[in-house]
Amino acid sequence: MATNEDFFSSLLELDDVTSLSGAVAVTRDICQSCNRPNTVCICASFPKDPLNIHTHLIILQHPNEIKRPMATVPLLSKCVVSKKCTVLRGKNFSPLKYPIIRQCLENRPQCAVLYPLSDAIVLPSSTPIPAIQYLIVIDGTWRQAKSMYKGNNYLSELTHLSIDIKQTSQYVIRTQPTDSCLSTIEAIAFCLEHIEGDPLIPGVLLSPLKALCSHQLIYGAKTHVSKEREKQLAKQADKSKIED
C-alpha cells in the first residue's frame, strides 16, 4: 500500500511537468464542448448520458490548477451530471461563504473527505462503508493540498477515505512521484466504485483520460514513468555499468 504522501499525490494534478515536448503550437479551431483542438477532440469518449451518481462530489481546487492544460477535473465534469459535481476554486472555503460546504457540515455523518490519515477507511474495505452523500476531494499539488487541508479545519472532523492502489496510473503523459500515484479523476473513479458499489464507474470516468493521453502521444508527447521508477532504472543502469 502507498504511503500517506504517495497516496495523496495520487489525488492531485502533480507539480510542474507539462510532458508535451514535441507538440506544435499553432492556431487551431477549438471544440466548444471539450475545449480542445478539433483534431484532438475527445467528446466521443464522454458518456452519452452523464452518470447520475448518488454521491455529490465537491472538488476544492487550488487556483493554480485552472492553469494546467492537462488537468483531469474538466474531464470529470463531462462524465457526471452537473448537479452531482461542484468545483470550488480557492484556498479557504468557509461554510459561511459556500452553502454547499454548510450543507455538508449539517449532514456530517454522511460527508467524507478523500484524504490519507492513519484512521482513514481504506478502500476497498472489508467492513461496511458508511452511507456517503458528499465526497470532498482536494485538487492541487501535495504541498498546496496540505495547506488547504490545514486551512479548512472542519475537514479534519469528517470521515476520511483512502484507497489501496493496485495499479499504475493510466495518465501516462504526466510524471507521477511513485508507481502507486494516480490522477485526480482516477482516484475519484476508484473511490466511487466502492462507495457507490458500481464496478462500471471507473470505465466510464477513465475513457476520456485514455483518449486524452492517446491523442497527446500521437502528437508528440512522450510516455512517462514515475520518479520512483526513474530512480530504479537509473540504479539498474549504474549496476550494469559496474558489472561490465
N, C-alpha and C positions, 0 to 999 in steps of 0.2 A: 504493500500500500504506500502511496506517496506521503511525503511529509506534509505538515500543515502548509508550509510556504509553497512547496511544489504544487499541492492541490489547488491552493487559491490562485496561483498563477494560471491554472487551467481555466479559471473563470474569466480571465481578463484578455483584452487585446494587448499583447505584450510589447512593452518597450518600443524601441525606435527602429525596427528593421522593416524597411519597405519591401524588400525582396522582389523588386520589379525591374532589376537591371536588364537592359536589353529591350525594354518596351519603348516604342516610338511615340514621342509626344507630338501629336498633330491634332488639328481641329477636326472633330467628327460629330456627326449627328448623334444626339443623345436620346435614348429611350426614356420617355416620360414616366414610365412605371418603375423600372429598376434603377434609373439614373445612371446607366452605363451606356457606352457607345453601342449603336445598333449592331455593329459587327460582333459584339461580345455580349449581347443581351441574354439574360438568364431567366427571363419571365416564364419560359416553358418549363422550368424546374420548380416553379411555385405551385402549390396545390390549387386545383380549380376552385375548391371551396376551402377557405382557411379553416384551420382547426378551431372548433368551438370547445376549448378545453374547460374543465371545471375550475382549475386554478387561475387566479388573477395574478399575472406576472407584473412585478413592479421593478423596473430597472433604474437603479440610481447611477447615473452615468456622469463620470468626470467630464468637465467641459472640454478637455483636450481630445477626448475620444471622437468628437464630431469632426475633427480634422483628419482622421485616419481614413484614407480611401478604401481600405480593405476591411473595415470593421464589419462584424457579423450581426450586430443588433438590427441594422436595417433589413437583413435577410429574415430575421425572426419576425419582425413586424409584418412581413408579407405572408407569413405562414400561419399566423394566429389571428383570430378575429380581433379587430381593434379594441373592442370593449374589454378584452382579456389581456391586453398588453399595454401597460402605461410606462413611458420612458420619461423620467425626470432628470434634467441636466442641472448640475451644480455641485456643491461640496457639502452644504448643510441643508438638511431637509426637515425643517421644523413642522411639527404637526399643526401648528397654528397657521402656517402658510399653505400647507398641502393637505387638502381634505382627504385624499386617498391614504395618506400616512395616518391621519387621525382615525380614519375608518379602520385601518389595520389594528391600531392600538386598542380600539374599542372592542375588537374581536381577537384579542391577544392569543387565546388558546388555539386559534385556527390560522395563526400567522407564523411563518418561518422565514429564516434568512439563510441563504446558501453561503456559508462561511465556515471555515475549519476551526473548530475548538476541540479540546480534548473530550468534552462531553457531548459533542455533536452526534446526531444519529447518522450512522454511516450507511449509505445506500449502495447496493441492495441490503436490506435489513432482514434479519431472521425474526425480529419481533414486529408486532403490528405498528404501522406508521400512523401517527395522529392525523385526523382529517385536516388537511391543509387547504385553506381557502385563498390565502395570499402568500405568494413566494417573492421575497425581496432578494435581488441579486445586485451586487456592486460591480460596475463596469469601469475599469481603469487599470493602470499598472499596479503591481503589488504594493509599491510604496504609496501610491495615491489611495488605493483601497484601504490600507491600514489606517491612513489618516482620516478617511471618510468614515470608517467604522468607529473609530475613537471619537470623532467629532459629532456623531449622532448616537448619544448614549443609550437611547431606547432600544437600539439594535441588540445590545448585549442581554436584554431581558427577554428576547424572543427565543423560540425553539430554533436550534441550529442544525442544519443538514450538511453533510459532506458526502462525497461519493468515492467508492473504491474503484479506481480506474483500472481497467483490464486491457486497454488497447492504446496504441499511439494515435496522436491527432491526425485527422484527415485534412487538416488545414496546412497543407504541405508547402505553401508559398510564404509562410512565416516561420521564423525560428523560435522555438519554444525552449524554456530553460532545461526541461528534462523530458524524457520519453513519456512520462505519465501525465504531462500537461495537455490540456485541451483548450480550445477557443471557447468564448462565452456561449455561443449557440450550441456547441457540443455538450458542454456541461449542463446547460438547461435542458437539452433534449434527453439526456440520460437521467436527470433528476425527475423530469416529468414522467418518463417511462415508468418509474417506480411509484411516485405518489399518485399518479392517475391510473396506474395498473394497466397501461396500454403499450404493449411492445412495438406497436406500429409507429409511435410518435417519432423516435429517432430517424427513421427512414424518411419521413415527411420533412422534418426540420433540416436534415443534413443534405437533402437533394440539391438545394441551391448552393450550398457550400462546395459540394463536389463540382458543380457546374462552374462556379466562380474560379476554382483552382484550375480546372481543366482548361478554361479559356486563357487564363493568365500564363499557363505553361506553354500553350500553343504560341502565344505572342511574345515569348522571350523570358518569362520568369523561370527561375530555377527551383528544383525541388530542394527543400531544406530539411536537415536533420536537426535534432535538438542540440543545445550547447553541451548537454551531458554526453550525448553520442559523439559529438565532435571531439571531446576530450578523450573518450575511449578509443576512437580511431587514431588520434594523434599518438597515444601511448602505444598502441599496437604497431604503428609505423616506426616509432622510435625503437621499440623492442626488436623489430625485424632488421633495422639497420645495425643494431648492436650484434645480433646473431650472425649477420652477414660478414 
